[in-house]
Amino acid sequence: MERPMSNVNETARLPGDPARRAALARMIRVDHAGEYGAKQIYAGQLAVLGGSRHAETLRHMAAQEQHHLDIFSRLIVERQVRPTALLPFWRVAGFALGAATAAMGARAAMACTVAVEETIDAHYAGQTAQLGEDEGVLRATIVAFRAEEREHRDIGLMNEAERAPFYHFLTAVIRTGCRAAIALSERV
């Protein structure tokens, strides 16, 4: 179990633990990248399903992701955190993932949402467990965004995501990709 950052001083760090500032920078960097990627996924889905009965739902979720991105973009500047160098790749990969799943049908697009949001839910849960009271504002932000990501997952499930063709395979592949994107974006 990871220790809350407020309870970890520099002398109590274990070998290999990142310094507190570096750990916070990684958090902000990866969250910024993730919200950027999510925005691109919804852009891809809307490019294909923008005229469907799901368009308003997709626009709602896209607007929330844009809000999350705006907050993390501000934190990148305020805390002088280097954004991931992979943003151009996430732009293309996110849009392609969104468009490809939407091209498979609305259920597959919703399955994509479920897979991404379940991964982000777990990711944000881990971050909130690491943040101490001295990072209360950041922690509260992540808690609020996590609730909205869970809402997106629930919307996907209500829109028959589990009835998408090859649901279990599709979501497993997307979850694996998300976990790899998280690991890469923290460091690169």
PyMOL commands that place a pseudoatom at each C-alpha (Angstrom):
pseudoatom trace, name=CA, resn=MET, resi=1, chain=A, elem=C, hetatm=0, pos=[0.000, 0.000, 0.000]
pseudoatom trace, name=CA, resn=GLU, resi=2, chain=A, elem=C, hetatm=0, pos=[1.331, 3.400, -0.933]
pseudoatom trace, name=CA, resn=ARG, resi=3, chain=A, elem=C, hetatm=0, pos=[1.862, 5.966, 1.774]
pseudoatom trace, name=CA, resn=PRO, resi=4, chain=A, elem=C, hetatm=0, pos=[0.028, 9.312, 1.647]
pseudoatom trace, name=CA, resn=MET, resi=5, chain=A, elem=C, hetatm=0, pos=[2.390, 11.979, 0.392]
pseudoatom trace, name=CA, resn=SER, resi=6, chain=A, elem=C, hetatm=0, pos=[1.810, 14.260, 3.363]
pseudoatom trace, name=CA, resn=ASN, resi=7, chain=A, elem=C, hetatm=0, pos=[3.090, 11.530, 5.664]
pseudoatom trace, name=CA, resn=VAL, resi=8, chain=A, elem=C, hetatm=0, pos=[6.263, 11.008, 3.701]
pseudoatom trace, name=CA, resn=ASN, resi=9, chain=A, elem=C, hetatm=0, pos=[9.137, 13.334, 4.368]
pseudoatom trace, name=CA, resn=GLU, resi=10, chain=A, elem=C, hetatm=0, pos=[12.278, 13.262, 2.295]
pseudoatom trace, name=CA, resn=THR, resi=11, chain=A, elem=C, hetatm=0, pos=[14.297, 11.442, 4.974]
pseudoatom trace, name=CA, resn=ALA, resi=12, chain=A, elem=C, hetatm=0, pos=[11.685, 8.658, 5.292]
pseudoatom trace, name=CA, resn=ARG, resi=13, chain=A, elem=C, hetatm=0, pos=[11.674, 7.877, 1.589]
pseudoatom trace, name=CA, resn=LEU, resi=14, chain=A, elem=C, hetatm=0, pos=[12.556, 4.367, 0.540]
pseudoatom trace, name=CA, resn=PRO, resi=15, chain=A, elem=C, hetatm=0, pos=[15.209, 3.723, -2.103]
pseudoatom trace, name=CA, resn=GLY, resi=16, chain=A, elem=C, hetatm=0, pos=[13.627, 4.201, -5.507]
pseudoatom trace, name=CA, resn=ASP, resi=17, chain=A, elem=C, hetatm=0, pos=[10.742, 6.355, -4.248]
pseudoatom trace, name=CA, resn=PRO, resi=18, chain=A, elem=C, hetatm=0, pos=[10.395, 9.503, -6.334]
pseudoatom trace, name=CA, resn=ALA, resi=19, chain=A, elem=C, hetatm=0, pos=[10.807, 12.800, -4.505]
pseudoatom trace, name=CA, resn=ARG, resi=20, chain=A, elem=C, hetatm=0, pos=[7.508, 14.337, -3.432]
pseudoatom trace, name=CA, resn=ARG, resi=21, chain=A, elem=C, hetatm=0, pos=[7.646, 17.097, -6.060]
pseudoatom trace, name=CA, resn=ALA, resi=22, chain=A, elem=C, hetatm=0, pos=[8.471, 14.571, -8.784]
pseudoatom trace, name=CA, resn=ALA, resi=23, chain=A, elem=C, hetatm=0, pos=[5.594, 12.328, -7.694]
pseudoatom trace, name=CA, resn=LEU, resi=24, chain=A, elem=C, hetatm=0, pos=[3.141, 15.251, -7.812]
pseudoatom trace, name=CA, resn=ALA, resi=25, chain=A, elem=C, hetatm=0, pos=[4.480, 16.287, -11.217]
pseudoatom trace, name=CA, resn=ARG, resi=26, chain=A, elem=C, hetatm=0, pos=[3.927, 12.758, -12.522]
pseudoatom trace, name=CA, resn=MET, resi=27, chain=A, elem=C, hetatm=0, pos=[0.356, 12.823, -11.227]
pseudoatom trace, name=CA, resn=ILE, resi=28, chain=A, elem=C, hetatm=0, pos=[-0.472, 16.108, -12.871]
pseudoatom trace, name=CA, resn=ARG, resi=29, chain=A, elem=C, hetatm=0, pos=[1.335, 15.160, -16.102]
pseudoatom trace, name=CA, resn=VAL, resi=30, chain=A, elem=C, hetatm=0, pos=[-0.479, 11.839, -16.477]
pseudoatom trace, name=CA, resn=ASP, resi=31, chain=A, elem=C, hetatm=0, pos=[-3.871, 13.284, -15.522]
pseudoatom trace, name=CA, resn=HIS, resi=32, chain=A, elem=C, hetatm=0, pos=[-3.449, 16.088, -18.045]
pseudoatom trace, name=CA, resn=ALA, resi=33, chain=A, elem=C, hetatm=0, pos=[-2.507, 13.524, -20.718]
pseudoatom trace, name=CA, resn=GLY, resi=34, chain=A, elem=C, hetatm=0, pos=[-5.428, 11.285, -19.792]
pseudoatom trace, name=CA, resn=GLU, resi=35, chain=A, elem=C, hetatm=0, pos=[-7.976, 14.070, -19.994]
pseudoatom trace, name=CA, resn=TYR, resi=36, chain=A, elem=C, hetatm=0, pos=[-6.448, 15.183, -23.290]
pseudoatom trace, name=CA, resn=GLY, resi=37, chain=A, elem=C, hetatm=0, pos=[-6.788, 11.639, -24.628]
pseudoatom trace, name=CA, resn=ALA, resi=38, chain=A, elem=C, hetatm=0, pos=[-10.368, 11.366, -23.354]
pseudoatom trace, name=CA, resn=LYS, resi=39, chain=A, elem=C, hetatm=0, pos=[-11.278, 14.582, -25.145]
pseudoatom trace, name=CA, resn=GLN, resi=40, chain=A, elem=C, hetatm=0, pos=[-9.861, 13.097, -28.351]
pseudoatom trace, name=CA, resn=ILE, resi=41, chain=A, elem=C, hetatm=0, pos=[-11.769, 9.823, -27.888]
pseudoatom trace, name=CA, resn=TYR, resi=42, chain=A, elem=C, hetatm=0, pos=[-15.066, 11.703, -27.634]
pseudoatom trace, name=CA, resn=ALA, resi=43, chain=A, elem=C, hetatm=0, pos=[-14.120, 13.863, -30.636]
pseudoatom trace, name=CA, resn=GLY, resi=44, chain=A, elem=C, hetatm=0, pos=[-13.604, 10.669, -32.641]
pseudoatom trace, name=CA, resn=GLN, resi=45, chain=A, elem=C, hetatm=0, pos=[-16.885, 9.200, -31.449]
pseudoatom trace, name=CA, resn=LEU, resi=46, chain=A, elem=C, hetatm=0, pos=[-18.745, 12.409, -32.272]
pseudoatom trace, name=CA, resn=ALA, resi=47, chain=A, elem=C, hetatm=0, pos=[-17.181, 12.504, -35.735]
pseudoatom trace, name=CA, resn=VAL, resi=48, chain=A, elem=C, hetatm=0, pos=[-18.909, 9.187, -36.446]
pseudoatom trace, name=CA, resn=LEU, resi=49, chain=A, elem=C, hetatm=0, pos=[-22.002, 9.320, -34.207]
pseudoatom trace, name=CA, resn=GLY, resi=50, chain=A, elem=C, hetatm=0, pos=[-22.611, 13.089, -34.170]
pseudoatom trace, name=CA, resn=GLY, resi=51, chain=A, elem=C, hetatm=0, pos=[-25.934, 12.718, -35.952]
pseudoatom trace, name=CA, resn=SER, resi=52, chain=A, elem=C, hetatm=0, pos=[-27.154, 9.758, -33.909]
pseudoatom trace, name=CA, resn=ARG, resi=53, chain=A, elem=C, hetatm=0, pos=[-29.435, 9.576, -30.900]
pseudoatom trace, name=CA, resn=HIS, resi=54, chain=A, elem=C, hetatm=0, pos=[-26.272, 9.236, -28.786]
pseudoatom trace, name=CA, resn=ALA, resi=55, chain=A, elem=C, hetatm=0, pos=[-24.811, 12.587, -29.854]
pseudoatom trace, name=CA, resn=GLU, resi=56, chain=A, elem=C, hetatm=0, pos=[-26.160, 14.599, -26.917]
pseudoatom trace, name=CA, resn=THR, resi=57, chain=A, elem=C, hetatm=0, pos=[-24.875, 12.027, -24.423]
pseudoatom trace, name=CA, resn=LEU, resi=58, chain=A, elem=C, hetatm=0, pos=[-21.453, 12.046, -26.068]
pseudoatom trace, name=CA, resn=ARG, resi=59, chain=A, elem=C, hetatm=0, pos=[-21.372, 15.850, -26.078]
pseudoatom trace, name=CA, resn=HIS, resi=60, chain=A, elem=C, hetatm=0, pos=[-22.230, 15.883, -22.347]
pseudoatom trace, name=CA, resn=MET, resi=61, chain=A, elem=C, hetatm=0, pos=[-19.346, 13.550, -21.528]
pseudoatom trace, name=CA, resn=ALA, resi=62, chain=A, elem=C, hetatm=0, pos=[-16.995, 15.425, -23.886]
pseudoatom trace, name=CA, resn=ALA, resi=63, chain=A, elem=C, hetatm=0, pos=[-17.832, 18.714, -22.151]
pseudoatom trace, name=CA, resn=GLN, resi=64, chain=A, elem=C, hetatm=0, pos=[-16.966, 17.232, -18.759]
pseudoatom trace, name=CA, resn=GLU, resi=65, chain=A, elem=C, hetatm=0, pos=[-13.663, 15.901, -20.137]
pseudoatom trace, name=CA, resn=GLN, resi=66, chain=A, elem=C, hetatm=0, pos=[-12.916, 19.358, -21.558]
pseudoatom trace, name=CA, resn=HIS, resi=67, chain=A, elem=C, hetatm=0, pos=[-13.499, 20.858, -18.102]
pseudoatom trace, name=CA, resn=HIS, resi=68, chain=A, elem=C, hetatm=0, pos=[-11.121, 18.280, -16.574]
pseudoatom trace, name=CA, resn=LEU, resi=69, chain=A, elem=C, hetatm=0, pos=[-8.538, 19.078, -19.246]
pseudoatom trace, name=CA, resn=ASP, resi=70, chain=A, elem=C, hetatm=0, pos=[-8.873, 22.812, -18.608]
pseudoatom trace, name=CA, resn=ILE, resi=71, chain=A, elem=C, hetatm=0, pos=[-8.174, 22.309, -14.894]
pseudoatom trace, name=CA, resn=PHE, resi=72, chain=A, elem=C, hetatm=0, pos=[-5.148, 20.082, -15.482]
pseudoatom trace, name=CA, resn=SER, resi=73, chain=A, elem=C, hetatm=0, pos=[-3.852, 22.461, -18.183]
pseudoatom trace, name=CA, resn=ARG, resi=74, chain=A, elem=C, hetatm=0, pos=[-3.976, 25.238, -15.585]
pseudoatom trace, name=CA, resn=LEU, resi=75, chain=A, elem=C, hetatm=0, pos=[-2.185, 23.026, -13.025]
pseudoatom trace, name=CA, resn=ILE, resi=76, chain=A, elem=C, hetatm=0, pos=[0.525, 22.200, -15.579]
pseudoatom trace, name=CA, resn=VAL, resi=77, chain=A, elem=C, hetatm=0, pos=[1.292, 25.927, -15.827]
pseudoatom trace, name=CA, resn=GLU, resi=78, chain=A, elem=C, hetatm=0, pos=[0.814, 26.833, -12.154]
pseudoatom trace, name=CA, resn=ARG, resi=79, chain=A, elem=C, hetatm=0, pos=[2.986, 24.013, -10.866]
pseudoatom trace, name=CA, resn=GLN, resi=80, chain=A, elem=C, hetatm=0, pos=[5.493, 24.236, -13.693]
pseudoatom trace, name=CA, resn=VAL, resi=81, chain=A, elem=C, hetatm=0, pos=[5.011, 20.613, -14.706]
pseudoatom trace, name=CA, resn=ARG, resi=82, chain=A, elem=C, hetatm=0, pos=[6.328, 19.458, -18.047]
pseudoatom trace, name=CA, resn=PRO, resi=83, chain=A, elem=C, hetatm=0, pos=[3.470, 17.964, -20.076]
pseudoatom trace, name=CA, resn=THR, resi=84, chain=A, elem=C, hetatm=0, pos=[4.049, 14.580, -21.630]
pseudoatom trace, name=CA, resn=ALA, resi=85, chain=A, elem=C, hetatm=0, pos=[5.904, 14.629, -24.927]
pseudoatom trace, name=CA, resn=LEU, resi=86, chain=A, elem=C, hetatm=0, pos=[3.346, 12.086, -26.146]
pseudoatom trace, name=CA, resn=LEU, resi=87, chain=A, elem=C, hetatm=0, pos=[0.458, 14.564, -26.557]
pseudoatom trace, name=CA, resn=PRO, resi=88, chain=A, elem=C, hetatm=0, pos=[0.672, 14.491, -30.383]
pseudoatom trace, name=CA, resn=PHE, resi=89, chain=A, elem=C, hetatm=0, pos=[0.490, 10.700, -30.276]
pseudoatom trace, name=CA, resn=TRP, resi=90, chain=A, elem=C, hetatm=0, pos=[-2.440, 10.724, -27.811]
pseudoatom trace, name=CA, resn=ARG, resi=91, chain=A, elem=C, hetatm=0, pos=[-4.247, 13.178, -30.108]
pseudoatom trace, name=CA, resn=VAL, resi=92, chain=A, elem=C, hetatm=0, pos=[-4.135, 10.725, -33.000]
pseudoatom trace, name=CA, resn=ALA, resi=93, chain=A, elem=C, hetatm=0, pos=[-4.534, 7.557, -30.923]
pseudoatom trace, name=CA, resn=GLY, resi=94, chain=A, elem=C, hetatm=0, pos=[-7.454, 8.924, -28.910]
pseudoatom trace, name=CA, resn=PHE, resi=95, chain=A, elem=C, hetatm=0, pos=[-9.328, 10.178, -31.962]
pseudoatom trace, name=CA, resn=ALA, resi=96, chain=A, elem=C, hetatm=0, pos=[-8.655, 6.913, -33.805]
pseudoatom trace, name=CA, resn=LEU, resi=97, chain=A, elem=C, hetatm=0, pos=[-9.870, 4.827, -30.861]
pseudoatom trace, name=CA, resn=GLY, resi=98, chain=A, elem=C, hetatm=0, pos=[-13.030, 6.898, -30.567]
pseudoatom trace, name=CA, resn=ALA, resi=99, chain=A, elem=C, hetatm=0, pos=[-13.771, 6.849, -34.298]
pseudoatom trace, name=CA, resn=ALA, resi=100, chain=A, elem=C, hetatm=0, pos=[-12.978, 3.140, -34.678]
pseudoatom trace, name=CA, resn=THR, resi=101, chain=A, elem=C, hetatm=0, pos=[-15.190, 2.048, -31.806]
pseudoatom trace, name=CA, resn=ALA, resi=102, chain=A, elem=C, hetatm=0, pos=[-17.989, 4.351, -32.977]
pseudoatom trace, name=CA, resn=ALA, resi=103, chain=A, elem=C, hetatm=0, pos=[-17.677, 2.896, -36.491]
pseudoatom trace, name=CA, resn=MET, resi=104, chain=A, elem=C, hetatm=0, pos=[-18.339, -0.499, -34.898]
pseudoatom trace, name=CA, resn=GLY, resi=105, chain=A, elem=C, hetatm=0, pos=[-21.600, 0.933, -33.542]
pseudoatom trace, name=CA, resn=ALA, resi=106, chain=A, elem=C, hetatm=0, pos=[-22.893, 2.903, -30.590]
pseudoatom trace, name=CA, resn=ARG, resi=107, chain=A, elem=C, hetatm=0, pos=[-22.601, -0.090, -28.263]
pseudoatom trace, name=CA, resn=ALA, resi=108, chain=A, elem=C, hetatm=0, pos=[-18.902, -0.467, -29.076]
pseudoatom trace, name=CA, resn=ALA, resi=109, chain=A, elem=C, hetatm=0, pos=[-18.391, 3.263, -28.495]
pseudoatom trace, name=CA, resn=MET, resi=110, chain=A, elem=C, hetatm=0, pos=[-20.055, 2.862, -25.109]
pseudoatom trace, name=CA, resn=ALA, resi=111, chain=A, elem=C, hetatm=0, pos=[-17.904, -0.212, -24.405]
pseudoatom trace, name=CA, resn=CYS, resi=112, chain=A, elem=C, hetatm=0, pos=[-14.867, 1.969, -25.078]
pseudoatom trace, name=CA, resn=THR, resi=113, chain=A, elem=C, hetatm=0, pos=[-16.201, 4.494, -22.563]
pseudoatom trace, name=CA, resn=VAL, resi=114, chain=A, elem=C, hetatm=0, pos=[-16.735, 1.771, -19.961]
pseudoatom trace, name=CA, resn=ALA, resi=115, chain=A, elem=C, hetatm=0, pos=[-13.214, 0.378, -20.412]
pseudoatom trace, name=CA, resn=VAL, resi=116, chain=A, elem=C, hetatm=0, pos=[-11.516, 3.774, -20.300]
pseudoatom trace, name=CA, resn=GLU, resi=117, chain=A, elem=C, hetatm=0, pos=[-13.528, 5.062, -17.357]
pseudoatom trace, name=CA, resn=GLU, resi=118, chain=A, elem=C, hetatm=0, pos=[-13.077, 1.917, -15.269]
pseudoatom trace, name=CA, resn=THR, resi=119, chain=A, elem=C, hetatm=0, pos=[-9.330, 2.220, -15.770]
pseudoatom trace, name=CA, resn=ILE, resi=120, chain=A, elem=C, hetatm=0, pos=[-9.359, 5.908, -14.869]
pseudoatom trace, name=CA, resn=ASP, resi=121, chain=A, elem=C, hetatm=0, pos=[-11.550, 5.231, -11.833]
pseudoatom trace, name=CA, resn=ALA, resi=122, chain=A, elem=C, hetatm=0, pos=[-8.919, 2.846, -10.468]
pseudoatom trace, name=CA, resn=HIS, resi=123, chain=A, elem=C, hetatm=0, pos=[-6.117, 5.247, -11.415]
pseudoatom trace, name=CA, resn=TYR, resi=124, chain=A, elem=C, hetatm=0, pos=[-7.772, 8.188, -9.645]
pseudoatom trace, name=CA, resn=ALA, resi=125, chain=A, elem=C, hetatm=0, pos=[-8.529, 6.006, -6.600]
pseudoatom trace, name=CA, resn=GLY, resi=126, chain=A, elem=C, hetatm=0, pos=[-4.819, 5.237, -6.305]
pseudoatom trace, name=CA, resn=GLN, resi=127, chain=A, elem=C, hetatm=0, pos=[-3.936, 8.897, -6.566]
pseudoatom trace, name=CA, resn=THR, resi=128, chain=A, elem=C, hetatm=0, pos=[-6.406, 10.001, -3.902]
pseudoatom trace, name=CA, resn=ALA, resi=129, chain=A, elem=C, hetatm=0, pos=[-4.962, 7.378, -1.561]
pseudoatom trace, name=CA, resn=GLN, resi=130, chain=A, elem=C, hetatm=0, pos=[-1.484, 8.862, -2.092]
pseudoatom trace, name=CA, resn=LEU, resi=131, chain=A, elem=C, hetatm=0, pos=[-2.412, 12.505, -1.576]
pseudoatom trace, name=CA, resn=GLY, resi=132, chain=A, elem=C, hetatm=0, pos=[-2.292, 13.886, 1.921]
pseudoatom trace, name=CA, resn=GLU, resi=133, chain=A, elem=C, hetatm=0, pos=[-4.057, 16.771, 3.599]
pseudoatom trace, name=CA, resn=ASP, resi=134, chain=A, elem=C, hetatm=0, pos=[-1.464, 19.251, 2.371]
pseudoatom trace, name=CA, resn=GLU, resi=135, chain=A, elem=C, hetatm=0, pos=[-2.736, 18.561, -1.164]
pseudoatom trace, name=CA, resn=GLY, resi=136, chain=A, elem=C, hetatm=0, pos=[-6.404, 18.854, -0.240]
pseudoatom trace, name=CA, resn=VAL, resi=137, chain=A, elem=C, hetatm=0, pos=[-7.382, 20.966, -3.241]
pseudoatom trace, name=CA, resn=LEU, resi=138, chain=A, elem=C, hetatm=0, pos=[-5.762, 18.586, -5.729]
pseudoatom trace, name=CA, resn=ARG, resi=139, chain=A, elem=C, hetatm=0, pos=[-7.246, 15.617, -3.911]
pseudoatom trace, name=CA, resn=ALA, resi=140, chain=A, elem=C, hetatm=0, pos=[-10.748, 17.164, -3.956]
pseudoatom trace, name=CA, resn=THR, resi=141, chain=A, elem=C, hetatm=0, pos=[-10.374, 17.900, -7.671]
pseudoatom trace, name=CA, resn=ILE, resi=142, chain=A, elem=C, hetatm=0, pos=[-9.429, 14.312, -8.421]
pseudoatom trace, name=CA, resn=VAL, resi=143, chain=A, elem=C, hetatm=0, pos=[-12.265, 12.987, -6.244]
pseudoatom trace, name=CA, resn=ALA, resi=144, chain=A, elem=C, hetatm=0, pos=[-14.776, 15.176, -8.132]
pseudoatom trace, name=CA, resn=PHE, resi=145, chain=A, elem=C, hetatm=0, pos=[-13.401, 14.147, -11.520]
pseudoatom trace, name=CA, resn=ARG, resi=146, chain=A, elem=C, hetatm=0, pos=[-13.451, 10.496, -10.477]
pseudoatom trace, name=CA, resn=ALA, resi=147, chain=A, elem=C, hetatm=0, pos=[-17.169, 10.796, -9.727]
pseudoatom trace, name=CA, resn=GLU, resi=148, chain=A, elem=C, hetatm=0, pos=[-17.778, 12.182, -13.217]
pseudoatom trace, name=CA, resn=GLU, resi=149, chain=A, elem=C, hetatm=0, pos=[-15.697, 9.407, -14.794]
pseudoatom trace, name=CA, resn=ARG, resi=150, chain=A, elem=C, hetatm=0, pos=[-17.839, 6.862, -12.933]
pseudoatom trace, name=CA, resn=GLU, resi=151, chain=A, elem=C, hetatm=0, pos=[-20.917, 8.648, -14.268]
pseudoatom trace, name=CA, resn=HIS, resi=152, chain=A, elem=C, hetatm=0, pos=[-19.536, 8.171, -17.793]
pseudoatom trace, name=CA, resn=ARG, resi=153, chain=A, elem=C, hetatm=0, pos=[-18.997, 4.460, -17.112]
pseudoatom trace, name=CA, resn=ASP, resi=154, chain=A, elem=C, hetatm=0, pos=[-22.570, 4.170, -15.874]
pseudoatom trace, name=CA, resn=ILE, resi=155, chain=A, elem=C, hetatm=0, pos=[-23.863, 5.992, -18.959]
pseudoatom trace, name=CA, resn=GLY, resi=156, chain=A, elem=C, hetatm=0, pos=[-21.977, 3.518, -21.130]
pseudoatom trace, name=CA, resn=LEU, resi=157, chain=A, elem=C, hetatm=0, pos=[-23.500, 0.593, -19.262]
pseudoatom trace, name=CA, resn=MET, resi=158, chain=A, elem=C, hetatm=0, pos=[-27.004, 2.110, -19.491]
pseudoatom trace, name=CA, resn=ASN, resi=159, chain=A, elem=C, hetatm=0, pos=[-26.475, 2.415, -23.255]
pseudoatom trace, name=CA, resn=GLU, resi=160, chain=A, elem=C, hetatm=0, pos=[-25.883, -1.312, -23.699]
pseudoatom trace, name=CA, resn=ALA, resi=161, chain=A, elem=C, hetatm=0, pos=[-22.090, -1.320, -23.775]
pseudoatom trace, name=CA, resn=GLU, resi=162, chain=A, elem=C, hetatm=0, pos=[-22.078, -4.919, -22.608]
pseudoatom trace, name=CA, resn=ARG, resi=163, chain=A, elem=C, hetatm=0, pos=[-24.020, -5.914, -25.711]
pseudoatom trace, name=CA, resn=ALA, resi=164, chain=A, elem=C, hetatm=0, pos=[-21.261, -4.683, -28.025]
pseudoatom trace, name=CA, resn=PRO, resi=165, chain=A, elem=C, hetatm=0, pos=[-19.715, -7.323, -30.271]
pseudoatom trace, name=CA, resn=PHE, resi=166, chain=A, elem=C, hetatm=0, pos=[-16.747, -8.964, -28.536]
pseudoatom trace, name=CA, resn=TYR, resi=167, chain=A, elem=C, hetatm=0, pos=[-17.347, -6.790, -25.446]
pseudoatom trace, name=CA, resn=HIS, resi=168, chain=A, elem=C, hetatm=0, pos=[-14.950, -8.639, -23.125]
pseudoatom trace, name=CA, resn=PHE, resi=169, chain=A, elem=C, hetatm=0, pos=[-12.146, -8.756, -25.678]
pseudoatom trace, name=CA, resn=LEU, resi=170, chain=A, elem=C, hetatm=0, pos=[-12.681, -5.139, -26.758]
pseudoatom trace, name=CA, resn=THR, resi=171, chain=A, elem=C, hetatm=0, pos=[-12.704, -3.770, -23.217]
pseudoatom trace, name=CA, resn=ALA, resi=172, chain=A, elem=C, hetatm=0, pos=[-9.689, -5.871, -22.188]
pseudoatom trace, name=CA, resn=VAL, resi=173, chain=A, elem=C, hetatm=0, pos=[-7.652, -4.485, -25.097]
pseudoatom trace, name=CA, resn=ILE, resi=174, chain=A, elem=C, hetatm=0, pos=[-8.709, -0.907, -24.338]
pseudoatom trace, name=CA, resn=ARG, resi=175, chain=A, elem=C, hetatm=0, pos=[-7.947, -1.277, -20.609]
pseudoatom trace, name=CA, resn=THR, resi=176, chain=A, elem=C, hetatm=0, pos=[-4.492, -2.629, -21.431]
pseudoatom trace, name=CA, resn=GLY, resi=177, chain=A, elem=C, hetatm=0, pos=[-3.879, 0.304, -23.756]
pseudoatom trace, name=CA, resn=CYS, resi=178, chain=A, elem=C, hetatm=0, pos=[-5.021, 2.758, -21.091]
pseudoatom trace, name=CA, resn=ARG, resi=179, chain=A, elem=C, hetatm=0, pos=[-2.707, 1.272, -18.472]
pseudoatom trace, name=CA, resn=ALA, resi=180, chain=A, elem=C, hetatm=0, pos=[0.204, 1.474, -20.928]
pseudoatom trace, name=CA, resn=ALA, resi=181, chain=A, elem=C, hetatm=0, pos=[-0.684, 5.094, -21.745]
pseudoatom trace, name=CA, resn=ILE, resi=182, chain=A, elem=C, hetatm=0, pos=[-0.724, 5.922, -18.036]
pseudoatom trace, name=CA, resn=ALA, resi=183, chain=A, elem=C, hetatm=0, pos=[2.707, 4.376, -17.471]
pseudoatom trace, name=CA, resn=LEU, resi=184, chain=A, elem=C, hetatm=0, pos=[4.217, 6.118, -20.480]
pseudoatom trace, name=CA, resn=SER, resi=185, chain=A, elem=C, hetatm=0, pos=[2.667, 9.519, -19.823]
pseudoatom trace, name=CA, resn=GLU, resi=186, chain=A, elem=C, hetatm=0, pos=[3.929, 9.636, -16.239]
pseudoatom trace, name=CA, resn=ARG, resi=187, chain=A, elem=C, hetatm=0, pos=[7.512, 9.483, -17.430]
pseudoatom trace, name=CA, resn=VAL, resi=188, chain=A, elem=C, hetatm=0, pos=[7.816, 10.637, -21.048]
for i in range(1, 188): cmd.bond("trace and resi %d" % i, "trace and resi %d" % (i + 1))
show_as sticks, trace
zoom trace
